[in-house]
Amino acid sequence: MRGLKDRRVIVTGGASGIGRATALRLADEGCIVGVFDLNAQTGTQVAETGNSAGGRVLFFCVDITDRDAIEKAVDAFEEQAGPVELLANVAGWDLPVPFLDTDRAFWDKVIQINLYGPLNMHHVVIKRMAERGFGRVVNIASDAGRVGSSGEAVYSACKGGIIAFTKTMARELARSGVVLNVVAPGPTDTPLFDGFKAASPTGGKIAEGLARAIPLQRLGQPDDYPGMIAFLLSDDAAFITGQTISVSGGLTMHG
């Protein structure tokens, strides 16, 4: 992709799943990658993998629900790598529970990670981008935020909120040289999805049913998404902002 080499990018949730695949793809494209994740063991492994392949990947153990921790981690990244130019918000969490069976503690955890986490990242990072006159952001939402998903009411609300938030930020920051877009994955075979299946006695059957419902006849894999994320962060997508692109094997089709 044009314009990615030597760009400085932060990837949240970069220790596993889609985030890991994205961090390694961007390192392969020549970016200097900062992985933000709570899992120090797997985050360190991602950095080691990227660096051994000739890239430059830095790991920071960060809780994205803590704005002050983010500020310190971004400062540390910029001290080592230079001003952050790109941001991929990938971190997320959920469990399949009917809404009427949930409680406030569950709502708070889902909202803190899936909504407040990205808001915190934007508040710290986008401010710096706007001051410098350049930045590109890709937010990972979900098709659950576009069409809903049984057992994921609060998660769907958060992801729908991220889509609306991204569109608003794209309007507010267009004249500051910052573009923002959304990638909305469909059901994906990740460690998070494994937990999703394990949390329900019918989780395995749900996964099989989802695969049958997808026109391409399979669940997504983490490597299905980094290409689109890299494209939207690259110079090839410089005239694209405020858009939501589903990558779901045809499960959802929006015109």
GUDOZA-437548 format. One line per field, with one value per residue: residue in three letters; y, x negated, z negated of N, C-alpha, C, O, CB in turn. Coordinates in steps of 0.05 Angstrom, whole numbers, plus 5000, padded with zeros to 4 digits. Glycine has a CB too. Example, Ala and Ser with C-alpha at 12.3 -4.5 7.8 and 13.67 -1.06 7.14 Angstrom:
# GUDOZA-437548
milo = c(ALA,SER)
n.v = c(4886,4955)
n.u = c(4736,4743)
n.w = c(4844,4858)
ca.v = c(4910,4979)
ca.u = c(4754,4727)
ca.w = c(4844,4857)
c.v = c(4934,5001)
c.u = c(4736,4742)
c.w = c(4844,4843)
o.v = c(4934,5023)
o.u = c(4715,4732)
o.w = c(4831,4839)
cb.v = c(4911,4988)
cb.u = c(4774,4718)
cb.w = c(4819,4886)
***
This chain:
# GUDOZA-437548
milo = c(MET,ARG,GLY,LEU,LYS,ASP,ARG,ARG,VAL,ILE,VAL,THR,GLY,GLY,ALA,SER,GLY,ILE,GLY,ARG,ALA,THR,ALA,LEU,ARG,LEU,ALA,ASP,GLU,GLY,CYS,ILE,VAL,GLY,VAL,PHE,ASP,LEU,ASN,ALA,GLN,THR,GLY,THR,GLN,VAL,ALA,GLU,THR,GLY,ASN,SER,ALA,GLY,GLY,ARG,VAL,LEU,PHE,PHE,CYS,VAL,ASP,ILE,THR,ASP,ARG,ASP,ALA,ILE,GLU,LYS,ALA,VAL,ASP,ALA,PHE,GLU,GLU,GLN,ALA,GLY,PRO,VAL,GLU,LEU,LEU,ALA,ASN,VAL,ALA,GLY,TRP,ASP,LEU,PRO,VAL,PRO,PHE,LEU,ASP,THR,ASP,ARG,ALA,PHE,TRP,ASP,LYS,VAL,ILE,GLN,ILE,ASN,LEU,TYR,GLY,PRO,LEU,ASN,MET,HIS,HIS,VAL,VAL,ILE,LYS,ARG,MET,ALA,GLU,ARG,GLY,PHE,GLY,ARG,VAL,VAL,ASN,ILE,ALA,SER,ASP,ALA,GLY,ARG,VAL,GLY,SER,SER,GLY,GLU,ALA,VAL,TYR,SER,ALA,CYS,LYS,GLY,GLY,ILE,ILE,ALA,PHE,THR,LYS,THR,MET,ALA,ARG,GLU,LEU,ALA,ARG,SER,GLY,VAL,VAL,LEU,ASN,VAL,VAL,ALA,PRO,GLY,PRO,THR,ASP,THR,PRO,LEU,PHE,ASP,GLY,PHE,LYS,ALA,ALA,SER,PRO,THR,GLY,GLY,LYS,ILE,ALA,GLU,GLY,LEU,ALA,ARG,ALA,ILE,PRO,LEU,GLN,ARG,LEU,GLY,GLN,PRO,ASP,ASP,TYR,PRO,GLY,MET,ILE,ALA,PHE,LEU,LEU,SER,ASP,ASP,ALA,ALA,PHE,ILE,THR,GLY,GLN,THR,ILE,SER,VAL,SER,GLY,GLY,LEU,THR,MET,HIS,GLY)
n.v = c(4976,5045,5096,5077,5061,5071,5101,5118,5080,5063,5006,4981,4927,4892,4844,4796,4757,4795,4843,4827,4805,4850,4885,4858,4857,4911,4923,4892,4922,4963,5000,5033,5003,5009,4968,4965,4935,4894,4845,4823,4781,4756,4802,4818,4775,4784,4830,4810,4773,4807,4839,4801,4788,4830,4878,4936,4935,4956,4941,4959,4955,4967,4993,5008,5031,5068,5132,5164,5127,5114,5163,5166,5121,5134,5178,5152,5118,5157,5181,5141,5128,5171,5222,5199,5177,5145,5106,5047,5023,4967,4934,4897,4868,4818,4778,4726,4741,4743,4805,4816,4783,4805,4849,4912,4914,4882,4911,4957,4938,4920,4968,5002,4978,4973,5021,5068,5058,5064,5119,5143,5133,5163,5215,5225,5214,5234,5288,5303,5290,5325,5374,5371,5368,5322,5256,5188,5144,5081,5050,4992,4965,4929,4885,4875,4924,4948,4917,4891,4838,4779,4767,4802,4855,4902,4906,4911,4961,4993,4986,5006,5058,5071,5072,5116,5156,5157,5177,5228,5249,5248,5288,5332,5336,5339,5385,5389,5354,5301,5237,5189,5123,5064,4995,4940,4879,4813,4753,4723,4678,4679,4685,4713,4699,4644,4645,4666,4624,4585,4606,4595,4542,4526,4546,4523,4504,4552,4577,4542,4551,4605,4603,4574,4612,4652,4676,4663,4618,4607,4624,4687,4698,4721,4741,4760,4814,4853,4873,4908,4945,4964,4987,5030,5061,5078,5118,5108,5112,5164,5200,5182,5183,5178,5131,5065,5000,4936,4874,4814,4767,4769,4765,4810,4861,4923,4979)
n.u = c(4983,4991,4954,4950,4901,4855,4892,4922,4959,5012,5040,5096,5114,5078,5054,5077,5120,5157,5131,5077,5064,5070,5031,4984,4988,4986,4935,4906,4917,4884,4893,4882,4900,4942,4965,5021,5045,5076,5056,4997,4962,4977,4977,4923,4902,4923,4896,4844,4849,4861,4815,4774,4785,4766,4792,4813,4837,4869,4887,4938,4965,5029,5089,5145,5190,5174,5160,5117,5075,5071,5053,5002,4979,4981,4948,4900,4894,4888,4841,4804,4813,4833,4880,4947,4984,5023,5080,5109,5165,5178,5189,5236,5293,5340,5396,5444,5506,5575,5608,5645,5627,5581,5540,5525,5470,5449,5464,5434,5381,5379,5390,5349,5303,5315,5338,5323,5268,5248,5265,5233,5182,5187,5193,5143,5105,5125,5128,5075,5062,5095,5073,5024,5040,5048,5073,5097,5150,5176,5232,5253,5314,5373,5415,5458,5470,5495,5538,5557,5554,5573,5569,5529,5540,5521,5468,5478,5503,5459,5424,5455,5456,5402,5397,5431,5404,5354,5368,5385,5337,5307,5331,5322,5266,5246,5224,5179,5143,5149,5173,5225,5250,5292,5287,5328,5330,5357,5382,5326,5272,5240,5201,5236,5285,5284,5291,5341,5371,5362,5389,5442,5488,5506,5469,5434,5469,5492,5448,5440,5488,5483,5439,5463,5500,5471,5456,5406,5395,5365,5337,5306,5235,5179,5140,5169,5180,5138,5118,5158,5159,5106,5108,5145,5116,5076,5044,5073,5125,5136,5176,5222,5269,5307,5335,5366,5347,5367,5339,5352,5361,5406,5449,5477,5501,5493,5517)
n.w = c(5000,5015,4982,4928,4908,4856,4828,4766,4722,4678,4651,4620,4577,4598,4585,4597,4641,4689,4680,4671,4721,4752,4731,4745,4800,4813,4794,4831,4876,4868,4828,4764,4707,4652,4603,4564,4508,4456,4445,4427,4438,4488,4519,4517,4545,4596,4610,4611,4653,4697,4698,4706,4758,4785,4779,4740,4679,4621,4555,4509,4446,4433,4406,4440,4420,4385,4386,4369,4367,4421,4441,4419,4443,4497,4497,4485,4529,4570,4553,4565,4618,4648,4671,4669,4724,4747,4729,4705,4678,4648,4604,4565,4530,4508,4486,4500,4480,4465,4464,4422,4383,4364,4323,4290,4279,4319,4364,4356,4361,4415,4441,4423,4447,4502,4519,4487,4486,4542,4545,4507,4531,4579,4557,4535,4577,4626,4618,4619,4671,4700,4685,4711,4763,4793,4799,4794,4783,4766,4743,4711,4716,4717,4753,4721,4700,4742,4759,4715,4665,4637,4567,4560,4543,4515,4532,4587,4586,4570,4613,4655,4637,4643,4698,4711,4682,4708,4759,4744,4722,4769,4798,4765,4764,4815,4839,4811,4830,4817,4827,4818,4814,4814,4803,4807,4782,4795,4763,4732,4727,4672,4611,4577,4599,4589,4533,4533,4556,4516,4473,4479,4479,4528,4562,4600,4640,4655,4679,4723,4749,4763,4798,4841,4856,4879,4942,4967,4940,4893,4828,4813,4813,4774,4809,4851,4848,4841,4891,4911,4869,4871,4923,4915,4880,4912,4964,5009,4995,4984,4997,4975,4925,4864,4875,4872,4877,4890,4875,4885,4911,4941,4909,4891,4933,4955,4990)
ca.v = c(5000,5070,5115,5065,5057,5089,5114,5109,5071,5049,4985,4971,4899,4880,4820,4772,4759,4814,4863,4816,4803,4878,4896,4845,4866,4939,4921,4882,4944,4982,5018,5029,4995,5007,4950,4971,4912,4887,4819,4828,4758,4754,4827,4816,4755,4797,4848,4793,4762,4828,4848,4780,4788,4853,4902,4949,4933,4962,4934,4975,4943,4990,4989,5030,5044,5087,5153,5173,5106,5118,5187,5159,5102,5148,5194,5133,5110,5179,5185,5120,5124,5196,5228,5179,5186,5127,5092,5026,5015,4940,4921,4894,4846,4813,4751,4724,4739,4758,4830,4815,4768,4820,4869,4937,4909,4872,4933,4975,4926,4921,4996,5013,4968,4976,5049,5087,5053,5080,5147,5152,5133,5186,5240,5229,5212,5251,5316,5307,5289,5350,5396,5368,5370,5297,5231,5169,5126,5060,5039,4966,4963,4902,4885,4876,4952,4956,4901,4878,4810,4767,4761,4823,4881,4925,4906,4923,4990,5005,4986,5026,5084,5076,5080,5144,5173,5160,5195,5255,5258,5252,5314,5353,5337,5339,5408,5386,5334,5275,5221,5167,5104,5041,4968,4924,4851,4795,4733,4717,4657,4691,4677,4724,4682,4619,4651,4670,4597,4570,4618,4587,4513,4522,4562,4509,4504,4579,4581,4527,4565,4629,4596,4567,4636,4670,4667,4650,4591,4603,4646,4703,4693,4746,4752,4771,4843,4873,4886,4931,4965,4977,5004,5054,5077,5085,5141,5100,5118,5191,5215,5167,5189,5175,5108,5040,4979,4910,4852,4794,4744,4773,4762,4835,4875,4950,4996)
ca.u = c(5000,4975,4954,4949,4874,4845,4913,4924,4986,5020,5061,5106,5121,5059,5041,5090,5142,5155,5111,5051,5061,5067,5005,4963,4991,4976,4906,4897,4919,4863,4901,4872,4925,4945,4986,5032,5062,5072,5043,4968,4948,4981,4968,4894,4897,4929,4873,4821,4854,4858,4787,4758,4790,4754,4807,4808,4862,4865,4911,4945,4987,5047,5118,5156,5212,5161,5150,5090,5056,5068,5036,4974,4969,4977,4923,4877,4891,4877,4813,4788,4819,4840,4909,4966,4998,5044,5092,5129,5178,5188,5196,5264,5300,5368,5406,5472,5526,5599,5607,5660,5612,5556,5542,5511,5441,5442,5467,5411,5356,5381,5389,5323,5284,5323,5345,5305,5241,5243,5268,5208,5161,5191,5189,5114,5090,5135,5121,5047,5063,5107,5053,5003,5051,5049,5079,5116,5160,5195,5245,5266,5340,5383,5441,5478,5477,5510,5563,5564,5545,5585,5550,5508,5553,5505,5446,5488,5506,5433,5413,5470,5446,5375,5402,5441,5383,5334,5379,5384,5309,5298,5340,5309,5237,5239,5207,5154,5126,5153,5195,5233,5268,5299,5289,5347,5328,5378,5372,5299,5261,5219,5203,5261,5308,5283,5304,5370,5382,5361,5407,5469,5489,5512,5450,5424,5490,5494,5425,5445,5509,5472,5423,5482,5515,5453,5455,5381,5396,5346,5332,5283,5210,5165,5125,5187,5186,5116,5115,5176,5149,5082,5116,5158,5095,5055,5048,5092,5152,5134,5201,5244,5273,5334,5348,5367,5344,5371,5322,5368,5367,5432,5471,5492,5495,5504,5512)
ca.w = c(5000,5016,4959,4902,4898,4836,4813,4738,4718,4654,4655,4594,4579,4618,4575,4607,4660,4711,4673,4676,4750,4762,4723,4760,4828,4815,4792,4856,4895,4862,4806,4737,4695,4623,4595,4538,4499,4428,4442,4431,4449,4517,4531,4521,4566,4621,4616,4618,4679,4717,4699,4718,4787,4797,4773,4715,4663,4593,4539,4485,4430,4430,4403,4455,4405,4367,4403,4360,4375,4450,4446,4412,4463,4523,4493,4486,4557,4586,4546,4578,4647,4661,4670,4679,4748,4754,4706,4710,4653,4653,4579,4559,4513,4504,4481,4510,4458,4471,4450,4397,4363,4357,4301,4294,4279,4346,4383,4352,4372,4444,4450,4418,4466,4530,4526,4474,4494,4566,4540,4494,4551,4596,4542,4532,4601,4648,4612,4629,4701,4710,4681,4731,4790,4808,4784,4806,4762,4772,4719,4716,4703,4721,4766,4700,4697,4765,4763,4690,4661,4613,4546,4559,4544,4506,4551,4612,4581,4570,4640,4670,4628,4655,4726,4711,4672,4729,4779,4733,4721,4796,4806,4748,4767,4843,4846,4796,4844,4804,4838,4801,4826,4798,4814,4792,4787,4789,4744,4738,4710,4656,4583,4566,4608,4574,4508,4540,4559,4491,4454,4485,4484,4556,4576,4623,4660,4665,4697,4747,4763,4775,4822,4862,4865,4894,4970,4973,4927,4871,4811,4819,4800,4768,4832,4872,4843,4842,4917,4912,4850,4883,4945,4904,4868,4932,4982,5030,4985,4974,5004,4963,4896,4854,4887,4858,4896,4878,4885,4871,4928,4954,4890,4894,4958,4954,5013)
c.v = c(5025,5085,5103,5063,5079,5106,5102,5104,5058,5030,4976,4942,4883,4855,4794,4778,4779,4835,4852,4815,4830,4889,4884,4853,4894,4940,4911,4904,4966,5003,5012,5026,4996,4990,4957,4948,4907,4862,4822,4805,4756,4779,4827,4797,4767,4815,4832,4782,4783,4837,4827,4778,4813,4879,4915,4951,4937,4955,4951,4962,4966,4981,5013,5042,5065,5109,5162,5153,5108,5141,5181,5140,5115,5165,5176,5124,5132,5185,5165,5121,5150,5200,5207,5192,5170,5113,5072,5017,4988,4926,4920,4870,4843,4784,4749,4720,4755,4783,4829,4798,4781,4839,4893,4933,4899,4894,4951,4964,4927,4950,5008,5004,4977,5005,5069,5083,5068,5110,5158,5154,5158,5212,5246,5232,5232,5280,5322,5308,5316,5374,5395,5369,5345,5274,5214,5149,5105,5048,5012,4965,4934,4905,4883,4905,4963,4942,4888,4849,4800,4760,4782,4851,4904,4928,4919,4953,5005,5007,5004,5054,5091,5085,5109,5164,5178,5179,5224,5266,5264,5279,5336,5357,5338,5361,5408,5365,5306,5261,5197,5149,5080,5016,4952,4895,4836,4775,4723,4697,4668,4680,4688,4708,4655,4623,4654,4643,4583,4581,4609,4557,4507,4537,4549,4509,4531,4585,4567,4541,4590,4624,4589,4592,4655,4660,4654,4625,4586,4628,4662,4693,4719,4758,4763,4802,4862,4886,4910,4953,4979,4996,5031,5072,5088,5110,5134,5108,5147,5208,5200,5174,5186,5150,5083,5018,4952,4890,4827,4770,4745,4770,4786,4849,4902,4965,5025)
c.u = c(4983,4977,4955,4921,4865,4866,4915,4953,4989,5043,5071,5115,5103,5046,5053,5111,5137,5134,5083,5045,5056,5040,4982,4964,4979,4945,4893,4898,4899,4870,4885,4897,4923,4969,4995,5051,5056,5057,5013,4954,4952,4974,4938,4887,4902,4906,4849,4824,4850,4829,4769,4762,4780,4769,4798,4835,4855,4891,4913,4969,5006,5076,5131,5181,5201,5148,5122,5069,5051,5049,5007,4962,4964,4952,4899,4872,4879,4849,4794,4790,4823,4870,4926,4982,5023,5054,5112,5140,5192,5199,5226,5269,5331,5373,5435,5491,5551,5600,5622,5647,5586,5562,5524,5480,5432,5444,5442,5386,5357,5378,5361,5302,5290,5330,5326,5276,5233,5246,5243,5185,5163,5184,5159,5100,5099,5129,5093,5047,5073,5087,5031,5013,5051,5056,5099,5124,5178,5206,5258,5292,5349,5409,5464,5487,5493,5538,5572,5555,5557,5564,5528,5519,5535,5480,5455,5492,5480,5422,5428,5462,5419,5378,5411,5419,5362,5343,5378,5356,5298,5307,5325,5280,5228,5220,5181,5135,5128,5177,5200,5253,5272,5297,5307,5344,5354,5368,5345,5288,5236,5221,5228,5285,5308,5296,5333,5383,5383,5381,5436,5469,5495,5492,5439,5444,5494,5472,5430,5467,5500,5456,5441,5496,5498,5451,5428,5376,5374,5346,5307,5259,5195,5151,5143,5190,5162,5112,5133,5168,5125,5089,5128,5138,5075,5063,5069,5121,5154,5160,5226,5246,5303,5349,5346,5367,5347,5352,5333,5375,5394,5455,5489,5483,5509,5497,5508)
c.w = c(5000,4990,4932,4890,4880,4822,4785,4731,4691,4660,4627,4598,4596,4609,4586,4628,4683,4706,4678,4706,4762,4756,4740,4790,4831,4812,4818,4878,4889,4840,4781,4720,4664,4616,4567,4530,4470,4424,4448,4444,4479,4532,4536,4543,4593,4629,4625,4646,4701,4720,4712,4748,4800,4793,4748,4700,4634,4578,4514,4471,4421,4426,4417,4442,4386,4384,4395,4369,4405,4455,4440,4434,4489,4520,4497,4515,4574,4578,4560,4608,4662,4661,4683,4702,4755,4729,4715,4683,4658,4627,4575,4542,4511,4497,4490,4487,4467,4453,4423,4375,4354,4334,4307,4295,4307,4366,4381,4364,4403,4454,4446,4439,4495,4539,4513,4481,4520,4562,4527,4514,4569,4581,4539,4558,4622,4643,4622,4659,4712,4707,4702,4760,4806,4789,4799,4785,4775,4746,4727,4701,4706,4737,4746,4695,4720,4767,4737,4689,4635,4592,4543,4559,4537,4524,4577,4609,4582,4598,4659,4663,4640,4684,4728,4702,4693,4750,4769,4732,4749,4806,4791,4755,4796,4850,4830,4808,4832,4816,4820,4816,4807,4815,4796,4799,4782,4768,4752,4717,4696,4628,4569,4574,4595,4546,4511,4542,4532,4471,4457,4490,4514,4574,4601,4646,4672,4685,4724,4763,4777,4800,4846,4874,4882,4923,4978,4956,4906,4853,4820,4803,4795,4792,4854,4870,4847,4869,4920,4893,4860,4906,4934,4890,4888,4948,5004,5021,4975,4978,4994,4934,4889,4865,4869,4878,4882,4892,4871,4889,4941,4935,4889,4919,4957,4979,5006)
o.v = c(5026,5088,5117,5062,5103,5123,5078,5122,5043,5038,4964,4935,4863,4844,4773,4801,4780,4843,4867,4823,4833,4901,4898,4855,4899,4956,4921,4903,4985,5021,4990,5045,4984,4998,4956,4943,4914,4857,4822,4809,4754,4778,4836,4802,4762,4815,4840,4781,4777,4842,4833,4767,4817,4900,4907,4966,4924,4960,4958,4958,4982,4963,5036,5063,5080,5104,5166,5160,5104,5139,5188,5143,5109,5167,5183,5122,5127,5194,5172,5114,5152,5182,5197,5214,5180,5109,5077,5004,4986,4908,4939,4853,4863,4767,4769,4698,4778,4781,4839,4799,4770,4844,4893,4946,4907,4897,4958,4978,4935,4954,5023,5020,4986,5011,5085,5102,5083,5126,5179,5173,5171,5230,5270,5251,5245,5295,5343,5324,5327,5391,5416,5372,5346,5272,5224,5139,5112,5039,5011,4965,4915,4925,4889,4909,4985,4954,4874,4838,4811,4747,4778,4868,4924,4950,4936,4968,5026,5028,5017,5072,5114,5102,5124,5185,5200,5195,5242,5289,5282,5293,5356,5380,5338,5357,5425,5359,5290,5272,5185,5159,5076,5015,4951,4886,4845,4780,4715,4699,4665,4666,4675,4703,4644,4605,4646,4639,4569,4566,4613,4547,4485,4542,4562,4513,4534,4597,4578,4543,4597,4638,4596,4593,4671,4636,4635,4613,4563,4650,4651,4681,4738,4783,4773,4814,4885,4909,4931,4976,5004,5017,5052,5096,5104,5120,5152,5109,5153,5227,5206,5171,5191,5149,5080,5016,4946,4889,4819,4755,4725,4771,4784,4849,4903,4965,5041)
o.u = c(4962,4998,4960,4917,4867,4860,4909,4970,4972,5062,5055,5124,5110,5029,5041,5118,5115,5120,5066,5024,5040,5027,4964,4943,4965,4932,4872,4882,4896,4854,4875,4913,4904,4991,4979,5071,5035,5046,5005,4936,4932,4966,4929,4868,4888,4897,4835,4805,4836,4820,4750,4745,4784,4761,4779,4853,4838,4913,4894,4990,4999,5085,5130,5191,5216,5127,5105,5046,5028,5031,4990,4939,4944,4936,4879,4850,4861,4833,4772,4770,4819,4885,4921,4991,5041,5039,5129,5126,5213,5215,5241,5252,5345,5355,5449,5492,5549,5594,5612,5655,5571,5584,5509,5466,5411,5426,5430,5371,5337,5363,5351,5286,5273,5330,5313,5261,5214,5230,5233,5170,5143,5170,5151,5085,5082,5124,5088,5033,5062,5086,5020,4997,5055,5046,5116,5107,5194,5191,5273,5293,5335,5423,5487,5510,5503,5558,5593,5547,5552,5544,5511,5509,5534,5473,5440,5486,5478,5412,5417,5461,5415,5364,5401,5416,5352,5328,5371,5351,5283,5292,5317,5270,5204,5201,5164,5114,5111,5199,5181,5272,5257,5306,5303,5355,5371,5346,5340,5293,5214,5240,5240,5303,5329,5311,5349,5405,5403,5389,5452,5452,5490,5497,5436,5436,5499,5477,5424,5465,5508,5458,5435,5502,5508,5444,5428,5355,5365,5354,5290,5262,5199,5150,5133,5200,5167,5103,5124,5169,5123,5078,5120,5143,5058,5085,5082,5139,5171,5164,5248,5227,5320,5374,5328,5385,5332,5349,5325,5393,5404,5478,5514,5459,5533,5474,5504)
o.w = c(4987,4978,4913,4866,4886,4805,4781,4733,4682,4674,4612,4620,4608,4623,4584,4633,4694,4724,4689,4715,4781,4773,4748,4802,4851,4824,4826,4897,4905,4835,4777,4717,4653,4623,4548,4544,4459,4403,4472,4460,4494,4555,4557,4558,4612,4652,4644,4662,4721,4742,4727,4762,4824,4803,4735,4707,4623,4587,4501,4483,4404,4440,4408,4451,4373,4396,4413,4376,4414,4472,4456,4441,4503,4539,4509,4524,4590,4595,4567,4622,4686,4650,4705,4700,4768,4710,4732,4667,4669,4629,4581,4539,4511,4500,4488,4475,4475,4429,4403,4352,4339,4326,4327,4311,4316,4383,4401,4377,4415,4474,4463,4448,4509,4562,4527,4483,4519,4573,4534,4514,4575,4593,4539,4563,4635,4662,4633,4671,4731,4725,4709,4778,4831,4767,4814,4770,4792,4729,4747,4676,4698,4735,4752,4687,4719,4774,4738,4709,4614,4599,4526,4574,4552,4531,4588,4627,4593,4606,4676,4679,4647,4694,4744,4713,4697,4760,4784,4739,4753,4821,4802,4753,4801,4865,4834,4796,4836,4817,4809,4828,4788,4838,4771,4819,4766,4757,4775,4694,4706,4621,4553,4558,4590,4537,4494,4530,4526,4452,4440,4505,4523,4597,4622,4669,4696,4706,4745,4788,4799,4820,4868,4897,4896,4927,4994,4958,4903,4861,4834,4782,4810,4795,4874,4888,4854,4870,4929,4899,4859,4908,4944,4887,4880,4946,5015,5038,4958,4964,5003,4919,4905,4863,4853,4895,4864,4916,4850,4882,4951,4943,4888,4925,4959,4988,5024)
cb.v = c(5000,5087,5132,5038,5054,5108,5111,5130,5052,5069,4961,4989,4897,4900,4820,4756,4768,4828,4871,4787,4789,4896,4890,4814,4865,4957,4902,4858,4956,4997,5016,5054,4967,5036,4920,4998,4886,4885,4798,4834,4732,4747,4851,4807,4731,4813,4865,4771,4751,4851,4855,4753,4785,4849,4895,4977,4905,4992,4904,5004,4927,5010,4988,5020,5023,5073,5177,5177,5078,5122,5210,5146,5079,5166,5207,5109,5102,5204,5182,5093,5106,5196,5255,5169,5186,5106,5113,5002,5036,4923,4935,4891,4849,4819,4742,4701,4750,4741,4852,4804,4740,4835,4856,4957,4888,4849,4950,4980,4897,4909,5013,5004,4938,4958,5055,5085,5023,5071,5153,5132,5108,5188,5239,5206,5184,5247,5321,5285,5266,5356,5395,5341,5391,5291,5238,5154,5143,5037,5058,4942,4982,4887,4863,4864,4968,4951,4880,4878,4808,4742,4735,4819,4880,4920,4878,4909,4994,4989,4957,5022,5084,5051,5061,5146,5160,5132,5187,5255,5237,5230,5317,5346,5314,5341,5434,5380,5343,5278,5212,5177,5095,5044,4954,4934,4839,4780,4709,4742,4632,4722,4686,4753,4679,4610,4675,4686,4581,4572,4648,4602,4500,4531,4569,4481,4493,4600,4572,4499,4571,4644,4572,4547,4651,4671,4690,4670,4570,4598,4637,4732,4673,4742,4730,4759,4845,4859,4866,4922,4951,4955,4990,5047,5061,5061,5150,5070,5099,5206,5220,5136,5217,5199,5101,5038,4980,4900,4856,4806,4719,4754,4756,4853,4858,4965,4993)
cb.u = c(5019,4984,4977,4962,4855,4825,4941,4911,4995,5028,5051,5129,5149,5038,5042,5103,5167,5182,5114,5049,5085,5089,5000,4965,5020,4989,4898,4913,4947,4856,4931,4853,4933,4948,4978,5048,5056,5099,5056,4955,4958,5011,4976,4880,4915,4955,4867,4817,4882,4875,4777,4764,4820,4750,4837,4796,4876,4859,4909,4951,4977,5045,5126,5164,5228,5140,5169,5090,5067,5095,5046,4973,4989,5002,4923,4882,4919,4895,4809,4796,4842,4830,4914,4985,4979,5035,5106,5116,5199,5166,5183,5280,5288,5384,5403,5474,5514,5624,5619,5688,5605,5545,5535,5517,5434,5461,5492,5407,5353,5408,5410,5313,5282,5346,5373,5308,5236,5261,5293,5201,5161,5220,5203,5102,5091,5165,5122,5029,5080,5133,5042,4989,5037,5022,5090,5104,5176,5182,5266,5247,5361,5388,5443,5467,5452,5494,5559,5594,5514,5602,5539,5489,5577,5496,5435,5514,5520,5413,5413,5500,5444,5357,5423,5465,5369,5327,5408,5397,5292,5309,5370,5312,5225,5263,5222,5160,5098,5157,5189,5245,5257,5328,5261,5376,5306,5389,5392,5282,5254,5221,5178,5264,5307,5253,5292,5373,5366,5333,5406,5481,5511,5540,5427,5416,5516,5493,5399,5453,5532,5454,5405,5502,5526,5425,5459,5358,5395,5318,5328,5288,5192,5145,5107,5215,5196,5090,5122,5205,5143,5062,5138,5181,5081,5051,5022,5091,5160,5111,5203,5241,5263,5350,5334,5392,5317,5400,5290,5394,5365,5435,5461,5489,5503,5493,5535)
cb.w = c(4976,5040,4962,4903,4922,4848,4827,4718,4740,4631,4672,4584,4589,4624,4545,4583,4646,4716,4644,4664,4764,4751,4693,4757,4837,4794,4769,4865,4893,4886,4800,4728,4704,4610,4597,4539,4516,4415,4461,4404,4436,4523,4514,4495,4562,4620,4591,4598,4681,4709,4671,4705,4792,4826,4772,4719,4668,4589,4531,4492,4405,4454,4372,4483,4389,4348,4403,4330,4368,4464,4427,4385,4466,4529,4465,4468,4569,4582,4516,4567,4651,4690,4684,4657,4772,4775,4687,4726,4644,4665,4556,4585,4484,4530,4451,4530,4431,4467,4466,4403,4374,4381,4274,4272,4257,4354,4377,4322,4363,4454,4436,4390,4464,4537,4517,4443,4499,4588,4523,4472,4567,4606,4515,4516,4612,4651,4581,4618,4710,4695,4653,4726,4804,4822,4756,4831,4741,4790,4708,4707,4717,4694,4786,4674,4693,4791,4784,4686,4661,4620,4550,4583,4526,4476,4556,4620,4554,4552,4652,4665,4598,4653,4739,4693,4647,4741,4786,4705,4707,4815,4801,4719,4753,4861,4841,4767,4842,4773,4867,4774,4853,4787,4817,4798,4770,4814,4743,4738,4727,4656,4567,4575,4639,4570,4495,4566,4579,4480,4456,4509,4467,4563,4559,4616,4648,4641,4685,4741,4744,4754,4816,4853,4841,4880,4988,4968,4948,4882,4782,4813,4816,4746,4844,4869,4816,4835,4939,4906,4823,4893,4962,4886,4846,4951,4996,5034,4963,4986,5034,4967,4889,4861,4914,4840,4911,4881,4878,4861,4912,4977,4861,4869,4983,4929,5033)
***
